[in-house]
Amino acid sequence: MTDRIAKPFLKWAGGKTQLINDIEKALPKDISNDKFTYIEPFVGSGAVLFWMLNNFPNLQKAVINDINRDLINTYKTIASRPNELISILQILQNEFHGLEGQDEEKKEYYYSKRELYNTRKEEQSGQAALFIFLNRTCFNGLYRVNRKNEYNVPMGAYKRPTICDKENILAVSQALQKVEILCGDYEGTLNFADNNTLFYFDPPYKP
């Protein structure tokens, strides 16, 4: 296990890391006094989630949700199979970094992994590893799919991106042990609310 503070394991358009100070100012004044449940119906990369888990020891339970099944599969994999995921990511990182200076081969490698990801035939840990690999190596960390739900972001220009952040994955896995992970309509999170619940709504938006 690790004592490292958990942080988002993905790059994510619309992530709220830069807004944490503003969000903190908007929290209820007495939030640190009582045990409470935290619910985030549109979790994305979880910047606010991990900040809450790290800073509020009275947080009894957290509930997260997203309609993106591939994203939620990755959360669930980190929570339940972190070491298996790390092993696969380490292989992907070694292979990708091993192609440094071989631009065509590197590009071919990226697009072969994107194609494999889009078949969605890998088992849970393998699919989650591909999700993180593509996020770390694609253009600007974007997540975009076409109408067939096929991921279609081109390769980015990063030389040696960190694909396998072992320490953070272990820290995230530890943090997620008190988190209920849902996938579906955001209204389903209401079933987990009680009289002492804090919701953070960060709904999707059109550019």
N, C-alpha and C positions, 0 to 999 in steps of 0.2 A: 504494500500500500504506500501511499505518498502523502506528505503534508503540503504539497504544492496547492496553491489556490486554483480552482477550476476556472477556465475561461472558454469563450466560444472556440469550437474546434473547426469552424468553417468561416470562410469569407462569405459575406451575404449582403446583397444590395438592400439598402434600407436598414442595416444593422444599427443598433442604438447605443453603441459603446460611447460615442461622442456626446450623447445626450444624458448620460447617467447623472451628472450633477444637477441638471434641470429636473429630471424625474425625481431625484431625491428630495428636492425642495417641495415637490407637489405631494409627497407622502403624508398620511395622517400624522399628526404630532405625537400621538401616544402609541405608535406602532411597535415600539421596542418593549412596551410594558407587558403585553399579554401574548399568549400563544395564539397563533393564527394560521390560516391556510392561505396559500398564495396560488392564484390561478391565472395562467396566461393562455388564452384561447388561440392566439396566432403566434406560435413560439419562434419560428424562423431559426436564427443562429443562437438564440437564447442569451443574448448579452445581458438583458435585465434579469432573467432567471438566475444566471450564475452569480450576478452581483447580489441578488437577494439571498441566495443560499450562503454566500460567503460572509455576508454582513449582518444577518439577523438570526442569531442562534435560537430565538423563540419561534422561528418558523417551523411549525410542527409537521406540515406536509405541503407539497407543491403538486399542482396538476398542470400539465402542459398538453397542448393539442395543436395539430396542424393538419390540413387536408392533403398535404404532400406525403404520399405513402413512402416514397423513397427516403425522404428526410426523416420520417418517424421510424422507419426501419433502422436507420443509422443510430438514432438515439437509443433504441431498444437494444441494438447490438452492443453499443458501448456500455450500456448498463449491465448486460448479462454475460457478454463474451469479450471483454476487453483484450485479453491476452491473445486470443485467436485472431482478432481484428489486427492487433499490432503486428503479429507474425506476417500476415498477408501484406499489410502496408509496407513493412520493411523490405519485402521482396520487390514490390512495385517501385519503391524509392531507389533501391539499389540498381534495378534494371534501367529506370529512367535516367538516373544520374550517370550510369555507365555509358550512355549514348551522348554524353557531352561532346560538342564539336562535330557531331554527325547529324546535321540538321534534318536531312531527309529521313533518316532512320528514326530519329526522335519523333518527327511528325507522324510517321507511319505507325509507331508504337502508340502514340496518343489516340489516333483515330481507330486503331484496332481495339483499344480498351473502351472507347466510346461506343463502338459497334457492339461489343460484348455486353456492356452495360445495358444497352437498349433492347437486347434480347430478353433481359430480366429472367434468365434461366439459372443464374448463379444462386447458390444457397445463401442464407441470410448474411453471414459474415463476409462472403465474397462480394456480394452486391453492395454492402455498406462500404467496403474497402474501395470499390470502384467509384462510389459516390464521392468519397473524400479525395481520391486520386484526381478525379476530373475537376473537382472544386479547386484543388490546389494548383492544377496545371493549365486550366483553361484561361480564356481571355477575361481578365479582371474579376475572377471568381464568380462569374454570373451563373445563375441557374435558369435555363430557358428550355422549354420543350415545344414541339410542334403539335398539331392537332392529333397526331397519332401517339402522343405522349413520348416522343423520341427526343432525347437530349440532343441539342444541335449547336452548342456553343463551340466555336473554333478554339484551337490551341493558343495559349498565351505565349508571352515572350520571356518568361522567367527562366533564368539559367539553371539554378539549383534550388527549386522550391522545397520547403519542408513538407513532405508528404506524410511522414510518420513521426508525430510528436508524442513519443511514448509516455513521457511524464504527464503531459496534459490529458491524454486519453485515460490514464489511470486516475487522475484527479477528478475528471468529469464522471467517470464510472462510479467513483466513491460518492460524489455529490448527488448523482441520480438515484441513489438507493432510497431516498425519501421522496421520490417523484413518481407520480402516476402519469404514464405516457399514453395519450389517446391519439387516435387518427380518425377524423371525421368532421362533421358539422360543428362549428364552434359552440352552438347552443347545448351540445351534450355536456359541456363543462359545468352547466348549472346544477347537474345532479350531484356534484361534489361540493357545492357551496353550503356553508352554514352561516350562523349569525356573526361569525368572526372571520370573514374572508376578504382578502384584498384581490381585486381583479386588476390586471394590467392589459388593456386593449391596445393592440398595435395592428389594426386591420390592414390587409393588402390594399394597395392603391394603384391607380393607373398613372403612368408617367405624365 
